[in-house]
Amino acid sequence: MIEEKEQTPVIILLLNVFVFPSMLTRTVTEVSYDTFLNLIDEGQRLRA
């Protein structure tokens, strides 16, 4: 069986490869310029 010292780097590697990138990616929704202007005029907040 793998010792605890050897498991830690493997767990960190898996977290860095699979978990953290999916948590940090932003989704972008494309809208037309007219829709963008309408959102601004209505005072809706655009998410940064």
PyMOL commands that place a pseudoatom at each C-alpha (Angstrom):
pseudoatom trace, name=CA, resn=MET, resi=1, chain=A, elem=C, hetatm=0, pos=[0.000, 0.000, 0.000]
pseudoatom trace, name=CA, resn=ILE, resi=2, chain=A, elem=C, hetatm=0, pos=[1.127, 3.561, -0.676]
pseudoatom trace, name=CA, resn=GLU, resi=3, chain=A, elem=C, hetatm=0, pos=[2.409, 5.464, 2.325]
pseudoatom trace, name=CA, resn=GLU, resi=4, chain=A, elem=C, hetatm=0, pos=[0.799, 8.757, 3.328]
pseudoatom trace, name=CA, resn=LYS, resi=5, chain=A, elem=C, hetatm=0, pos=[3.887, 10.724, 2.227]
pseudoatom trace, name=CA, resn=GLU, resi=6, chain=A, elem=C, hetatm=0, pos=[3.525, 9.328, -1.286]
pseudoatom trace, name=CA, resn=GLN, resi=7, chain=A, elem=C, hetatm=0, pos=[-0.242, 9.918, -1.466]
pseudoatom trace, name=CA, resn=THR, resi=8, chain=A, elem=C, hetatm=0, pos=[-0.091, 13.666, -0.826]
pseudoatom trace, name=CA, resn=PRO, resi=9, chain=A, elem=C, hetatm=0, pos=[1.643, 14.664, -4.111]
pseudoatom trace, name=CA, resn=VAL, resi=10, chain=A, elem=C, hetatm=0, pos=[-0.718, 12.426, -6.076]
pseudoatom trace, name=CA, resn=ILE, resi=11, chain=A, elem=C, hetatm=0, pos=[-3.786, 14.026, -4.480]
pseudoatom trace, name=CA, resn=ILE, resi=12, chain=A, elem=C, hetatm=0, pos=[-2.433, 17.534, -5.111]
pseudoatom trace, name=CA, resn=LEU, resi=13, chain=A, elem=C, hetatm=0, pos=[-1.681, 16.632, -8.721]
pseudoatom trace, name=CA, resn=LEU, resi=14, chain=A, elem=C, hetatm=0, pos=[-5.201, 15.307, -9.269]
pseudoatom trace, name=CA, resn=LEU, resi=15, chain=A, elem=C, hetatm=0, pos=[-6.727, 18.406, -7.690]
pseudoatom trace, name=CA, resn=ASN, resi=16, chain=A, elem=C, hetatm=0, pos=[-4.596, 20.661, -9.892]
pseudoatom trace, name=CA, resn=VAL, resi=17, chain=A, elem=C, hetatm=0, pos=[-5.498, 18.764, -13.037]
pseudoatom trace, name=CA, resn=PHE, resi=18, chain=A, elem=C, hetatm=0, pos=[-9.243, 18.223, -12.558]
pseudoatom trace, name=CA, resn=VAL, resi=19, chain=A, elem=C, hetatm=0, pos=[-10.796, 20.264, -9.760]
pseudoatom trace, name=CA, resn=PHE, resi=20, chain=A, elem=C, hetatm=0, pos=[-9.172, 23.698, -9.704]
pseudoatom trace, name=CA, resn=PRO, resi=21, chain=A, elem=C, hetatm=0, pos=[-9.367, 24.453, -13.454]
pseudoatom trace, name=CA, resn=SER, resi=22, chain=A, elem=C, hetatm=0, pos=[-13.103, 23.751, -13.511]
pseudoatom trace, name=CA, resn=MET, resi=23, chain=A, elem=C, hetatm=0, pos=[-13.634, 26.008, -10.498]
pseudoatom trace, name=CA, resn=LEU, resi=24, chain=A, elem=C, hetatm=0, pos=[-11.644, 28.885, -11.974]
pseudoatom trace, name=CA, resn=THR, resi=25, chain=A, elem=C, hetatm=0, pos=[-12.994, 28.981, -15.517]
pseudoatom trace, name=CA, resn=ARG, resi=26, chain=A, elem=C, hetatm=0, pos=[-15.413, 31.752, -16.368]
pseudoatom trace, name=CA, resn=THR, resi=27, chain=A, elem=C, hetatm=0, pos=[-18.285, 31.311, -18.724]
pseudoatom trace, name=CA, resn=VAL, resi=28, chain=A, elem=C, hetatm=0, pos=[-18.784, 33.921, -21.398]
pseudoatom trace, name=CA, resn=THR, resi=29, chain=A, elem=C, hetatm=0, pos=[-22.167, 34.539, -22.989]
pseudoatom trace, name=CA, resn=GLU, resi=30, chain=A, elem=C, hetatm=0, pos=[-22.030, 36.280, -26.318]
pseudoatom trace, name=CA, resn=VAL, resi=31, chain=A, elem=C, hetatm=0, pos=[-24.729, 38.864, -26.934]
pseudoatom trace, name=CA, resn=SER, resi=32, chain=A, elem=C, hetatm=0, pos=[-25.284, 41.294, -29.726]
pseudoatom trace, name=CA, resn=TYR, resi=33, chain=A, elem=C, hetatm=0, pos=[-24.305, 44.909, -29.290]
pseudoatom trace, name=CA, resn=ASP, resi=34, chain=A, elem=C, hetatm=0, pos=[-27.988, 45.923, -29.208]
pseudoatom trace, name=CA, resn=THR, resi=35, chain=A, elem=C, hetatm=0, pos=[-28.653, 43.486, -26.368]
pseudoatom trace, name=CA, resn=PHE, resi=36, chain=A, elem=C, hetatm=0, pos=[-25.614, 44.786, -24.556]
pseudoatom trace, name=CA, resn=LEU, resi=37, chain=A, elem=C, hetatm=0, pos=[-26.843, 48.368, -24.842]
pseudoatom trace, name=CA, resn=ASN, resi=38, chain=A, elem=C, hetatm=0, pos=[-30.327, 47.348, -23.679]
pseudoatom trace, name=CA, resn=LEU, resi=39, chain=A, elem=C, hetatm=0, pos=[-28.861, 45.673, -20.603]
pseudoatom trace, name=CA, resn=ILE, resi=40, chain=A, elem=C, hetatm=0, pos=[-26.877, 48.808, -19.819]
pseudoatom trace, name=CA, resn=ASP, resi=41, chain=A, elem=C, hetatm=0, pos=[-29.922, 51.052, -20.309]
pseudoatom trace, name=CA, resn=GLU, resi=42, chain=A, elem=C, hetatm=0, pos=[-32.028, 48.844, -18.037]
pseudoatom trace, name=CA, resn=GLY, resi=43, chain=A, elem=C, hetatm=0, pos=[-29.359, 49.083, -15.362]
pseudoatom trace, name=CA, resn=GLN, resi=44, chain=A, elem=C, hetatm=0, pos=[-28.734, 45.367, -15.261]
pseudoatom trace, name=CA, resn=ARG, resi=45, chain=A, elem=C, hetatm=0, pos=[-25.376, 44.492, -13.866]
pseudoatom trace, name=CA, resn=LEU, resi=46, chain=A, elem=C, hetatm=0, pos=[-23.053, 42.625, -16.162]
pseudoatom trace, name=CA, resn=ARG, resi=47, chain=A, elem=C, hetatm=0, pos=[-21.090, 39.966, -14.356]
pseudoatom trace, name=CA, resn=ALA, resi=48, chain=A, elem=C, hetatm=0, pos=[-17.365, 40.449, -14.442]
for i in range(1, 48): cmd.bond("trace and resi %d" % i, "trace and resi %d" % (i + 1))
show_as sticks, trace
zoom trace
